[in-house]
Each structure stands twice: as structure tokens, then as C-alpha cells.
């Protein structure tokens, strides 16, 4: 049996971040990562394998980073944890002793219990390079693609799969518009229009009743009675926590069936931590269980778990939820609560909006409009959320908005924060979207 100071089960975003953080924080400790996959795909890059990137082999987290940081990596499947002996047993029959253990076992794609869902030609979005290579091969020979779910996965797959292919793409979404779990209606409708412009057929307010076919899928039947021709189907409706090994070891689960952790990513066993999709999460806003699963959250939690192994150094304040995507060349990004979700949670809100060119003057190369929408709590002026659409710099503006939310800044704070501007890089300081949107909200608060 080999013994390590730290054993990490799982080598995707959370496990990777936890390993690198543990090495940085505790340079004298020995660290092992156990990973079931031969190679780790970059989770957010999976849709782009089917268009822009072109191959799973070009969308991998480099193992050289582990070697460079003196982290041992073994491809093997962890089968059981003996908490009393502090030993992990693998499918290959190996045993690894640990002082501290991190569970970063991730999630698996959800497949709905719909008749025919196990048929040939129906794929979920697995984080496995070999599986994705098989899916890519099938996609390259397909004529009619149906995507079930029009969240981020569905939107990005729809746009990528039409690149370089003569293929009909239809997206089936149970909500009225795509991306409505993450954006207010005006942003969702604009993104949907961008997809339609690219030739994607979107069927909103519809549910799948059945997948029909012989040797492989041939059509998708909707509950409305409509039928869609399909020789390949992608299901992108979310994921389920991968917690089997934790449950078998007696690790407690939370209300959403993730591994229960405290603010330090510690489980009910003080020597075992958990992070990433498999771990339970709570909302930054009300402390209630949150279903959010994002690679950025996984990395954040991995940095907390890795830092706290031998000394409590970091705390998780809850998940905010920061999303961004690109549709028809336009950025759509969101952080925190949308206006509609804030109302559902009982907040009395004020909205601030601003739109301006992202260069000054507008004749500068690369000039594109960017719109910012803030949601503030009316009584305190504290920012609850923000959304951005427009040019590529919107992808970084949303990270600034996330920082505002994390620090519970008010509209006044944002209106007077000091930004750096440059004609070739940003909007004019006179109309800078973040400060202008905050001023817009302040005016509404004073008039109300």
C-alpha cells in the first residue's frame, strides 16, 4: 500500500484546482490524484469540439501541469473508502493510504426517463474524450440533429454543430425561450433570435414524449403531438451528482443529494473534504441549497478545499452563479439574480440599465455596443445581479459585476468606483456602462 498526505479522487476542474492549491499551500506534502479517465477534457470547451476546436484531443487539460507541480497522477477508478483505516481501494486492486482525502467525483449527465432514451444515436454530454469522439463521428454523418434543452449546453451545441456541416438543427425547450433560467426575457429573446439567424430551429414551450427508431433514433415525438425527424439526438438538460463512493463510505448527503459540506468544504468526516459538482452548494443570497454546477464554481471550491486541508484558511460564502456564452458573435453574460428571480425571492428591486459603445470614439476599430443591466435591492441599494450583452469585452465586465455582488456593493459604490479606460479598449468614462447603469438606478430610487 502506498501512503500519501493527500489523496484526491477526481481529476477534472475541482480536483485539478484542489491539487494545485494543496501543493501551493502545503509544499512539503505528498499529493495523489486518482482519475478514471485517460485524459481530462476542458468542461466548458466540450460544445466547441463539434465546431471551432474540431477534436476532443484539442480540448484537454494538460497533465504536464500535475507533473510540474509534483502531483502524482494515476488513472484508476476509486472503488471504496475505508474511513477507519484511511485507505482508498481501486478497481485495479491498489490501495492508497491518506491523511486527508478530497472527493471531487463530479457529476454525470442527466438522462430523462423518456421512452426510447437508451436508443442508438442518442447522446448525453459526457466529460469523456473517447465518448465525445464517438459522438463527433456520429455527428459528422448526421443530417437531422435534435437537441433537448436550450440552456447553455443546448445553445452552444446548436451553434457549433452547424459549422461546416449540412445539417438541420432543432432545439426543444420546455420553457418559452432559451436561456430563461439565467437571463431575463429581453436577453433570452435576443439570444434566441441570434440562433434563429444562424438557421437553428427553436421549439419553445415543448416537451419530449418519446424517441422513436429501429436500429437508431429516427424521430422525436413531442407531447404536443408534433414529430421531428432525427438521426442523432443530444440531451443537455443538466447533471446529477456523482456521490456513490461517498454514500457507500457513510458520508452524509445534503438536501439536493450532493455531498454535504460546511463552509470550509469539509464533510461530516473531518479528514474528508469535497468540492465541485458532487458537493452540495448554498446560495450566496439566502444560504438555501443551490443546484448550480459550473466549472468556475468547481475551481473556486477546489481552491478552498485544497487550502483548508491541514489548517482552516478559506471560507465559501455561497455560490453567486456567473454565466457567459457567445451566440452569433454576441456575448450574453449574467451574474447573480435576474430581475425575475429576485422578485420570486421576495426582493423589492430597482433596475439600472445603460448601453454604449465599447470604444471611444465610436470610429475606433473593434467598436461594438454593450448593454448592462443591474438589479438592486431597493431599500439598501445593494446589487443583487447583473446582465451584459454585446461585444466581446462583456465577458470580462460580468466578472467585475460578480466582484461587486460578492462585496455587496451599492449603486452609489458602483457609480463612484474608479475604472481604467482607453479609447481602443473600453467605453468612454463619461458613459462607462457599469457606472452609467448604476446612476440610472439611483435616479429611479430617488424618484420613487
KOLFI-278873 format. One line per field, with one value per residue (C-alpha): residue in three letters; residue number from 0; x, y, z. Coordinates in nm, 4 decimals, decimal comma, always signed. Each point is the difference from the previous one (the first is absolute). Example, Ala and Ser with C-alpha at 12.3 -4.5 7.8 and 13.67 -1.06 7.14 Angstrom:
! residues 2
rest (Ala	Ser)
nr (0	1)
x (+1,2300	+0,1370)
y (-0,4500	+0,3440)
z (+0,7800	-0,0660)
END
This chain:
! residues 448
rest (Unk	Unk	Unk	Unk	Unk	Unk	Unk	Unk	Unk	Unk	Unk	Unk	Unk	Unk	Unk	Unk	Unk	Unk	Unk	Unk	Unk	Unk	Unk	Unk	Unk	Unk	Unk	Unk	Unk	Unk	Unk	Unk	Unk	Unk	Unk	Unk	Unk	Unk	Unk	Unk	Unk	Unk	Unk	Unk	Unk	Unk	Unk	Unk	Unk	Unk	Unk	Unk	Unk	Unk	Unk	Unk	Unk	Unk	Unk	Unk	Unk	Unk	Unk	Unk	Unk	Unk	Unk	Unk	Unk	Unk	Unk	Unk	Unk	Unk	Unk	Unk	Unk	Unk	Unk	Unk	Unk	Unk	Unk	Unk	Unk	Unk	Unk	Unk	Unk	Unk	Unk	Unk	Unk	Unk	Unk	Unk	Unk	Unk	Unk	Unk	Unk	Unk	Unk	Unk	Unk	Unk	Unk	Unk	Unk	Unk	Unk	Unk	Unk	Unk	Unk	Unk	Unk	Unk	Unk	Unk	Unk	Unk	Unk	Unk	Unk	Unk	Unk	Unk	Unk	Unk	Unk	Unk	Unk	Unk	Unk	Unk	Unk	Unk	Unk	Unk	Unk	Unk	Unk	Unk	Unk	Unk	Unk	Unk	Unk	Unk	Unk	Unk	Unk	Unk	Unk	Unk	Unk	Unk	Unk	Unk	Unk	Unk	Unk	Unk	Unk	Unk	Unk	Unk	Unk	Unk	Unk	Unk	Unk	Unk	Unk	Unk	Unk	Unk	Unk	Unk	Unk	Unk	Unk	Unk	Unk	Unk	Unk	Unk	Unk	Unk	Unk	Unk	Unk	Unk	Unk	Unk	Unk	Unk	Unk	Unk	Unk	Unk	Unk	Unk	Unk	Unk	Unk	Unk	Unk	Unk	Unk	Unk	Unk	Unk	Unk	Unk	Unk	Unk	Unk	Unk	Unk	Unk	Unk	Unk	Unk	Unk	Unk	Unk	Unk	Unk	Unk	Unk	Unk	Unk	Unk	Unk	Unk	Unk	Unk	Unk	Unk	Unk	Unk	Unk	Unk	Unk	Unk	Unk	Unk	Unk	Unk	Unk	Unk	Unk	Unk	Unk	Unk	Unk	Unk	Unk	Unk	Unk	Unk	Unk	Unk	Unk	Unk	Unk	Unk	Unk	Unk	Unk	Unk	Unk	Unk	Unk	Unk	Unk	Unk	Unk	Unk	Unk	Unk	Unk	Unk	Unk	Unk	Unk	Unk	Unk	Unk	Unk	Unk	Unk	Unk	Unk	Unk	Unk	Unk	Unk	Unk	Unk	Unk	Unk	Unk	Unk	Unk	Unk	Unk	Unk	Unk	Unk	Unk	Unk	Unk	Unk	Unk	Unk	Unk	Unk	Unk	Unk	Unk	Unk	Unk	Unk	Unk	Unk	Unk	Unk	Unk	Unk	Unk	Unk	Unk	Unk	Unk	Unk	Unk	Unk	Unk	Unk	Unk	Unk	Unk	Unk	Unk	Unk	Unk	Unk	Unk	Unk	Unk	Unk	Unk	Unk	Unk	Unk	Unk	Unk	Unk	Unk	Unk	Unk	Unk	Unk	Unk	Unk	Unk	Unk	Unk	Unk	Unk	Unk	Unk	Unk	Unk	Unk	Unk	Unk	Unk	Unk	Unk	Unk	Unk	Unk	Unk	Unk	Unk	Unk	Unk	Unk	Unk	Unk	Unk	Unk	Unk	Unk	Unk	Unk	Unk	Unk	Unk	Unk	Unk	Unk	Unk	Unk	Unk	Unk	Unk	Unk	Unk	Unk	Unk	Unk	Unk	Unk	Unk	Unk	Unk	Unk	Unk	Unk	Unk	Unk	Unk	Unk	Unk	Unk	Unk	Unk	Unk	Unk	Unk	Unk	Unk	Unk	Unk	Unk	Unk	Unk	Unk	Unk	Unk	Unk	Unk	Unk)
nr (0	1	2	3	4	5	6	7	8	9	10	11	12	13	14	15	16	17	18	19	20	21	22	23	24	25	26	27	28	29	30	31	32	33	34	35	36	37	38	39	40	41	42	43	44	45	46	47	48	49	50	51	52	53	54	55	56	57	58	59	60	61	62	63	64	65	66	67	68	69	70	71	72	73	74	75	76	77	78	79	80	81	82	83	84	85	86	87	88	89	90	91	92	93	94	95	96	97	98	99	100	101	102	103	104	105	106	107	108	109	110	111	112	113	114	115	116	117	118	119	120	121	122	123	124	125	126	127	128	129	130	131	132	133	134	135	136	137	138	139	140	141	142	143	144	145	146	147	148	149	150	151	152	153	154	155	156	157	158	159	160	161	162	163	164	165	166	167	168	169	170	171	172	173	174	175	176	177	178	179	180	181	182	183	184	185	186	187	188	189	190	191	192	193	194	195	196	197	198	199	200	201	202	203	204	205	206	207	208	209	210	211	212	213	214	215	216	217	218	219	220	221	222	223	224	225	226	227	228	229	230	231	232	233	234	235	236	237	238	239	240	241	242	243	244	245	246	247	248	249	250	251	252	253	254	255	256	257	258	259	260	261	262	263	264	265	266	267	268	269	270	271	272	273	274	275	276	277	278	279	280	281	282	283	284	285	286	287	288	289	290	291	292	293	294	295	296	297	298	299	300	301	302	303	304	305	306	307	308	309	310	311	312	313	314	315	316	317	318	319	320	321	322	323	324	325	326	327	328	329	330	331	332	333	334	335	336	337	338	339	340	341	342	343	344	345	346	347	348	349	350	351	352	353	354	355	356	357	358	359	360	361	362	363	364	365	366	367	368	369	370	371	372	373	374	375	376	377	378	379	380	381	382	383	384	385	386	387	388	389	390	391	392	393	394	395	396	397	398	399	400	401	402	403	404	405	406	407	408	409	410	411	412	413	414	415	416	417	418	419	420	421	422	423	424	425	426	427	428	429	430	431	432	433	434	435	436	437	438	439	440	441	442	443	444	445	446	447)
x (+0,0000	+0,1230	-0,0562	-0,0549	-0,0699	-0,2785	-0,2047	-0,2431	-0,2637	-0,0874	+0,2198	-0,2281	-0,0384	-0,0548	+0,2576	+0,2566	-0,0462	+0,0091	+0,3258	+0,1765	-0,1236	+0,1079	+0,3443	+0,0231	-0,1274	+0,1806	+0,3184	+0,1354	-0,3007	-0,0270	-0,3042	-0,1700	-0,2815	-0,2033	-0,1789	-0,2207	+0,0495	+0,3140	-0,0178	-0,1993	-0,2084	-0,0504	-0,3677	-0,0983	+0,1669	-0,2024	-0,2519	+0,2874	+0,1435	-0,2848	+0,0877	+0,2729	+0,2491	-0,0821	+0,1284	-0,0076	+0,3801	+0,0193	-0,2157	+0,2003	+0,1380	+0,3757	+0,1260	+0,3399	-0,1307	-0,0298	+0,3517	+0,1390	-0,1564	+0,1157	-0,3473	-0,0211	-0,2705	-0,1366	-0,2722	-0,2112	-0,3549	-0,0435	-0,2358	-0,0244	+0,1102	+0,0862	-0,0378	+0,1283	+0,3209	+0,0134	+0,0532	-0,1382	-0,0340	-0,0165	-0,1422	+0,3523	+0,0445	+0,2328	-0,0183	+0,0971	+0,0234	-0,0801	+0,0171	-0,2484	-0,2387	-0,1804	-0,3048	-0,0263	-0,1985	-0,2039	-0,3331	-0,1515	-0,2375	-0,3670	-0,2014	-0,3746	-0,2182	-0,1497	-0,0876	+0,2791	+0,2626	+0,2496	-0,0179	+0,2952	+0,0830	-0,1133	+0,2885	+0,0361	+0,2836	+0,2576	+0,3325	+0,1898	+0,2252	-0,0696	-0,3766	+0,0122	+0,2088	-0,2723	-0,2641	+0,2006	+0,0289	-0,3769	-0,0591	+0,2163	-0,2231	-0,3329	-0,2603	-0,2544	+0,1061	-0,2426	+0,1321	-0,2093	+0,0428	+0,0865	+0,2106	+0,3684	+0,0846	-0,2816	+0,0728	+0,3712	-0,0439	-0,2627	+0,2296	+0,3116	-0,1595	-0,1130	+0,3570	+0,1365	-0,2941	-0,3086	-0,2246	-0,3439	+0,0097	-0,3110	+0,0018	-0,2869	-0,0434	-0,2697	+0,0140	-0,1327	+0,3489	+0,3571	+0,2253	-0,2917	+0,1393	+0,2918	-0,1173	-0,2941	-0,2337	+0,1451	+0,3469	-0,1348	-0,2095	+0,2952	+0,2210	-0,2748	-0,0267	+0,3748	-0,0346	-0,2888	+0,2088	+0,2604	-0,2659	-0,0836	-0,3654	-0,1145	-0,3149	-0,0832	-0,2654	+0,0319	+0,0829	+0,1297	-0,2430	+0,1934	+0,3058	-0,0919	+0,2210	+0,1214	+0,3742	+0,0464	-0,2149	-0,2207	-0,2271	-0,0903	-0,3657	-0,1124	-0,2836	-0,1766	-0,0184	+0,2642	+0,2689	+0,3568	+0,2213	+0,3275	+0,2926	+0,1932	-0,1151	+0,1956	-0,1422	+0,1100	-0,2443	+0,2438	+0,1966	-0,0303	+0,2487	+0,2466	-0,0015	-0,0065	+0,3429	-0,0770	-0,3351	+0,1570	+0,2543	-0,2683	+0,0632	-0,3120	-0,1913	-0,1830	-0,3601	+0,0859	+0,1831	+0,3467	+0,2738	-0,0775	+0,2809	+0,0454	+0,1315	+0,3533	-0,0963	+0,0329	-0,2330	-0,1315	+0,3369	+0,2549	+0,2685	-0,2090	-0,0848	-0,2091	-0,0194	-0,1440	-0,3199	-0,0251	-0,0070	-0,3081	-0,0229	-0,1840	-0,1041	+0,2029	-0,3262	-0,2091	+0,2141	-0,2510	+0,1046	+0,0982	+0,0093	+0,2635	+0,2765	+0,2685	+0,3692	+0,0762	-0,1780	+0,1820	+0,3362	-0,0926	-0,1035	+0,3145	+0,2134	-0,1855	+0,0246	+0,3663	+0,0870	-0,1881	+0,1379	+0,2411	-0,1025	-0,3217	+0,0920	-0,2969	-0,3795	-0,2671	-0,2525	-0,2461	-0,0450	-0,0911	-0,0239	+0,1875	-0,0894	+0,1242	-0,0424	+0,0363	-0,2870	+0,0356	+0,3038	-0,1793	+0,0950	-0,2757	+0,1114	-0,1696	+0,1001	-0,2153	-0,3765	-0,2018	-0,2835	-0,2570	+0,1779	+0,0514	-0,3759	-0,0648	+0,2222	-0,1977	+0,2416	-0,1292	+0,2272	+0,1141	+0,1577	+0,2757	+0,0870	+0,2526	+0,1210	+0,3048	+0,2779	+0,2916	+0,2500	+0,0269	-0,0436	-0,2341	+0,2129	+0,2767	+0,0717	-0,1898	-0,2789	-0,3152	-0,2978	-0,0204	-0,3115	+0,0118	-0,2966	+0,0308	-0,2514	+0,0180	-0,1851	-0,2085	+0,0274	+0,3759	+0,1206	+0,2074	+0,0635	-0,1674	+0,0885	+0,0998	-0,0254	+0,2059	-0,0478	+0,2053	+0,3690	+0,2694	+0,1156	-0,3334	+0,1539	+0,2292	-0,2531	-0,2110	+0,2945	+0,0167	-0,3726	+0,0586	+0,2583	-0,2528	-0,2528	+0,2521	+0,0941	-0,3667	+0,0665	-0,2779	-0,1074	+0,1829	+0,3191	-0,0163	-0,0852	+0,3163	+0,2439	+0,3186	+0,0439	+0,2789	-0,0962	+0,1721	-0,1404	+0,1036	-0,1098	-0,3066	-0,3009	+0,0504	+0,0162	-0,2941	-0,2283	+0,1786	-0,2753	+0,0465	-0,0049	-0,2690	-0,2323	+0,0529	-0,0807	-0,3121	-0,1173	+0,0862	-0,2187	-0,2911	+0,0490	-0,0107	-0,3118	-0,1911)
y (+0,0000	+0,3458	+0,2835	+0,3664	+0,3067	+0,0959	-0,2186	+0,1627	-0,2088	+0,1706	+0,1906	+0,2470	+0,3694	-0,0361	-0,2734	+0,1766	+0,3302	-0,1754	-0,1775	+0,3154	+0,1970	-0,2691	-0,0020	+0,3797	+0,0147	-0,3096	-0,0455	-0,2717	-0,2328	-0,2967	+0,0162	-0,2625	+0,0515	-0,3070	+0,0493	-0,2445	+0,1587	-0,0336	+0,3734	+0,2883	+0,2086	+0,3691	-0,0002	+0,3382	-0,0827	-0,3141	+0,1605	+0,1543	-0,3442	-0,0274	+0,3174	+0,2518	-0,2382	-0,3075	-0,2832	-0,1177	-0,0253	+0,3784	+0,0637	-0,1584	+0,1236	-0,0688	-0,2652	+0,1694	+0,2517	-0,2821	-0,1205	+0,3525	+0,0460	-0,3389	-0,1461	-0,3735	-0,0990	-0,3526	-0,1112	-0,2354	-0,0127	+0,0503	-0,2746	+0,0339	+0,2120	-0,1506	+0,3025	-0,1791	-0,1185	+0,3104	-0,2060	+0,0298	-0,3234	+0,0043	-0,2244	-0,1083	-0,1308	+0,2758	+0,1561	+0,3559	+0,1266	+0,3638	+0,2529	+0,2281	-0,0965	+0,2223	-0,1271	+0,1755	-0,2691	+0,2446	-0,0679	-0,2064	+0,1250	-0,0416	-0,2184	+0,0432	-0,3113	+0,0425	-0,3053	-0,0751	+0,2128	-0,2906	-0,0402	+0,0239	+0,3496	+0,1619	+0,1620	+0,1767	+0,2457	-0,2221	+0,1461	-0,2823	+0,0463	-0,3456	+0,0372	+0,3459	-0,1305	-0,2577	+0,2718	+0,2202	-0,2841	-0,0522	+0,3728	+0,0215	-0,2547	+0,1437	+0,2009	+0,0821	+0,0943	+0,0543	+0,1606	-0,0461	+0,2999	+0,3571	+0,1099	+0,0751	-0,3505	+0,0000	+0,3497	-0,0623	-0,3434	+0,1383	+0,2704	-0,2159	-0,2998	+0,2011	+0,1117	-0,1782	-0,2423	-0,0346	-0,0843	+0,0988	+0,1031	+0,0178	+0,0870	-0,1079	+0,2107	-0,0345	+0,3712	+0,2707	+0,1136	-0,1236	+0,0946	+0,1192	-0,1646	+0,2426	+0,3149	+0,2331	-0,0261	+0,2827	-0,1597	-0,3504	+0,1126	+0,1817	-0,3103	-0,2138	+0,2339	-0,0381	-0,3776	+0,0210	+0,2314	-0,2776	-0,2432	-0,1780	-0,0967	+0,0611	-0,1604	+0,1628	-0,1023	-0,3616	-0,3300	-0,3259	-0,2907	-0,2758	-0,0855	-0,2301	-0,2143	-0,3422	-0,0635	+0,3680	+0,3011	+0,1183	+0,2629	+0,1880	+0,0147	+0,2979	+0,0106	+0,2498	-0,2723	+0,1541	-0,2265	+0,0966	-0,2012	-0,0977	-0,2306	+0,1335	+0,1483	+0,1933	+0,0269	+0,3037	+0,0358	+0,0076	-0,2363	-0,2222	-0,0133	-0,2892	-0,1025	-0,3820	-0,0493	+0,2616	-0,1571	-0,3451	+0,1422	+0,1562	+0,3588	+0,2111	+0,1475	+0,3314	+0,0830	+0,0090	-0,3359	+0,1507	-0,0792	+0,2134	+0,2447	+0,2937	+0,3425	-0,1457	-0,2823	-0,2515	-0,3013	-0,1678	-0,1795	+0,2657	-0,1652	+0,0012	+0,3033	+0,0331	+0,2515	+0,0441	-0,1374	-0,2857	+0,2367	+0,1691	+0,3762	+0,2888	+0,3308	+0,3119	+0,1922	-0,2005	-0,2946	-0,2501	-0,3084	+0,0865	-0,2334	+0,2072	-0,2020	+0,1937	-0,0611	+0,3405	-0,0982	-0,3349	+0,1749	+0,2437	-0,2852	-0,1938	+0,2969	+0,0142	-0,3741	-0,0173	+0,2930	-0,1299	-0,3538	+0,0493	+0,3462	+0,1963	+0,2828	+0,0653	+0,0133	-0,0518	+0,2840	-0,1752	-0,0160	+0,3071	-0,1592	+0,1696	-0,1008	+0,1078	-0,1209	+0,1170	-0,0155	+0,1251	+0,2019	+0,1684	-0,0493	-0,0867	-0,0014	+0,0030	+0,0015	-0,0417	+0,0472	+0,0976	+0,2450	-0,2790	-0,2275	+0,2888	+0,0611	-0,3694	+0,0192	+0,2957	+0,2842	+0,3480	+0,0985	+0,2903	-0,0572	+0,2107	-0,0263	+0,1547	-0,0652	+0,1547	-0,0795	-0,1952	+0,2395	+0,3776	+0,1616	-0,2454	+0,0031	-0,1905	-0,3517	-0,2749	+0,2293	-0,1889	+0,0936	-0,1473	+0,0046	-0,0389	-0,0645	+0,0104	-0,1259	+0,1805	-0,0555	+0,3156	+0,0653	-0,0425	+0,0615	-0,3220	-0,1650	-0,3391	-0,0824	+0,1213	-0,0949	+0,0987	-0,0350	+0,1229	+0,0057	-0,2408	+0,2156	-0,0814	-0,3312	+0,1830	+0,2636	-0,2759	-0,1012	+0,3554	-0,0198	-0,3254	+0,1789	+0,2768	-0,2609	-0,1899	+0,3212	+0,1007	+0,3340	+0,2554	+0,1998	+0,2995	-0,2065	-0,1100	+0,3469	+0,1379	-0,2882	+0,0845	-0,1755	+0,0042	+0,1015	+0,0237	+0,0940	-0,3329	-0,2165	+0,1353	+0,2265	+0,3653	+0,0777	+0,2367	-0,2881	-0,3016	-0,2597	-0,1122	+0,3482	+0,1228	-0,2904	+0,0639	+0,3701	-0,0964	-0,2103	+0,2730	+0,2443	-0,2434	-0,0564	+0,3736	+0,0524	-0,2876)
z (+0,0000	-0,0944	+0,2457	-0,0795	+0,2068	-0,2403	-0,2338	-0,2438	-0,1742	-0,3277	-0,2432	-0,1734	+0,0863	+0,3766	+0,0564	-0,2152	+0,1846	+0,3377	-0,0866	-0,1194	+0,3012	+0,2462	-0,1586	+0,0250	+0,3586	+0,1321	-0,2066	+0,2292	-0,0417	-0,2376	-0,2291	-0,2174	-0,2509	-0,0989	-0,3312	-0,1871	-0,3436	-0,2122	-0,0689	+0,1479	-0,2373	+0,0680	+0,1078	-0,1434	-0,3308	-0,0737	-0,2423	-0,1965	-0,0751	-0,2510	-0,1893	+0,0795	+0,1675	-0,2073	+0,2197	+0,3641	-0,0124	-0,0389	+0,3059	+0,2811	+0,3315	-0,0294	+0,2422	-0,0128	+0,2538	+0,2544	-0,0662	+0,0134	+0,3439	+0,1282	+0,0246	-0,0662	-0,2475	-0,0422	-0,2385	+0,2090	+0,1333	+0,3723	+0,1187	+0,3773	+0,2952	+0,3390	+0,2256	+0,3096	-0,1655	-0,2229	-0,3148	-0,3545	-0,1995	-0,3810	-0,2698	-0,0939	+0,3545	+0,1156	+0,3455	+0,0864	+0,3543	+0,0717	+0,2781	-0,1746	-0,2802	-0,2532	-0,1892	-0,3361	-0,1791	-0,2061	-0,1637	-0,2753	-0,2704	+0,0792	-0,2364	+0,0442	+0,0365	-0,3464	-0,2124	-0,2478	+0,1746	+0,0016	-0,3789	-0,2354	-0,1167	+0,3242	+0,1858	+0,3309	+0,0607	+0,1708	+0,1165	-0,1647	-0,3031	-0,1491	+0,0391	-0,1568	-0,2902	-0,0732	+0,0219	-0,2381	-0,2512	+0,0110	-0,0338	-0,3107	-0,1738	+0,1150	-0,1904	+0,2692	+0,3527	+0,2867	+0,3191	+0,3125	+0,2280	-0,0906	+0,2925	-0,0509	-0,1204	-0,2537	-0,1294	-0,0454	-0,1589	-0,2390	-0,1307	-0,0139	-0,1709	-0,3018	-0,0701	-0,3074	-0,0217	-0,2143	+0,2921	+0,1240	+0,3665	+0,2179	+0,3697	+0,2265	+0,3154	+0,2674	+0,0893	-0,2309	-0,1032	+0,0154	+0,2942	+0,2138	+0,3122	-0,0115	-0,1783	+0,0055	-0,2961	-0,2083	+0,0028	-0,0619	-0,2966	-0,1540	+0,0328	-0,1506	-0,2974	-0,0512	-0,0160	-0,2439	-0,2177	-0,0182	-0,1249	+0,3265	+0,0468	+0,3588	+0,1364	+0,3318	+0,2514	-0,1162	+0,1726	-0,1450	+0,0289	-0,1757	-0,2081	-0,2877	-0,2204	-0,1083	+0,0087	+0,0833	+0,0769	-0,2871	+0,1504	+0,3160	+0,1019	+0,2102	+0,2524	-0,2267	-0,2653	-0,2247	-0,1436	-0,0907	-0,2307	+0,1717	-0,0679	+0,2987	+0,3319	+0,2621	+0,3500	+0,1983	+0,2884	+0,2913	+0,2180	+0,3061	+0,2888	-0,0144	+0,3667	+0,0069	+0,1565	+0,2649	+0,0878	+0,0285	+0,2449	+0,2178	-0,1031	+0,0536	-0,2915	-0,0092	-0,0975	-0,3718	+0,0275	-0,0294	+0,2520	+0,3055	+0,0825	+0,2343	-0,1008	-0,0086	-0,2444	+0,2845	+0,0209	+0,3157	+0,0107	+0,1072	-0,2159	-0,3182	-0,2116	-0,3139	-0,2844	-0,3460	-0,1503	+0,2507	+0,2996	+0,1418	-0,0498	+0,1617	-0,1490	+0,0762	+0,0300	+0,2476	+0,1104	-0,1377	-0,2026	-0,3560	-0,3032	-0,1819	-0,1658	-0,1870	-0,0682	+0,1498	+0,3224	+0,0009	-0,0257	+0,2783	+0,2283	-0,0913	+0,1062	+0,3312	+0,0683	-0,0973	+0,2269	+0,3051	+0,0215	+0,2888	+0,1200	-0,0528	-0,2322	-0,2302	+0,0180	-0,2653	+0,0189	-0,2313	-0,3757	-0,2032	-0,3452	-0,2832	-0,3538	-0,3397	-0,3531	-0,3590	-0,2479	-0,3574	+0,1059	+0,2913	+0,3660	+0,2470	+0,3621	+0,3393	+0,3657	+0,3079	-0,0025	-0,3037	+0,0474	-0,0228	+0,2506	+0,2425	-0,0056	+0,0618	+0,3087	+0,1318	-0,0706	-0,0754	-0,2869	-0,2113	-0,3405	-0,1520	-0,3693	-0,2346	-0,3528	-0,1642	-0,2491	+0,1459	-0,1615	-0,0138	-0,2406	-0,1706	-0,3159	+0,1828	-0,1325	+0,1787	+0,1170	+0,1008	+0,2176	+0,3502	+0,2155	+0,3790	+0,2270	+0,3797	+0,2557	+0,3360	+0,3265	+0,0276	+0,3722	+0,0371	-0,3554	+0,0194	-0,3358	-0,0399	-0,3588	-0,3417	-0,3641	-0,3022	-0,3739	-0,2922	-0,0852	+0,1142	+0,2923	+0,1632	+0,1009	+0,2416	+0,1056	+0,1522	+0,2202	+0,1313	+0,0729	+0,1887	+0,2154	+0,0713	+0,1132	+0,2103	+0,1827	+0,0350	-0,1645	-0,0344	-0,3006	+0,1494	+0,0382	-0,3629	-0,1313	+0,1612	-0,0438	-0,1869	-0,3309	-0,2533	-0,3524	-0,3367	-0,3443	-0,1538	+0,2922	+0,1807	-0,0084	+0,0798	+0,3731	-0,0623	-0,1039	+0,1520	+0,0145	+0,3627	+0,1513	-0,2401	+0,0846	+0,3723	-0,0445	-0,1934	+0,2969	+0,2536	-0,1904	+0,0139	+0,3739	+0,0673	-0,2069	+0,1582)
END
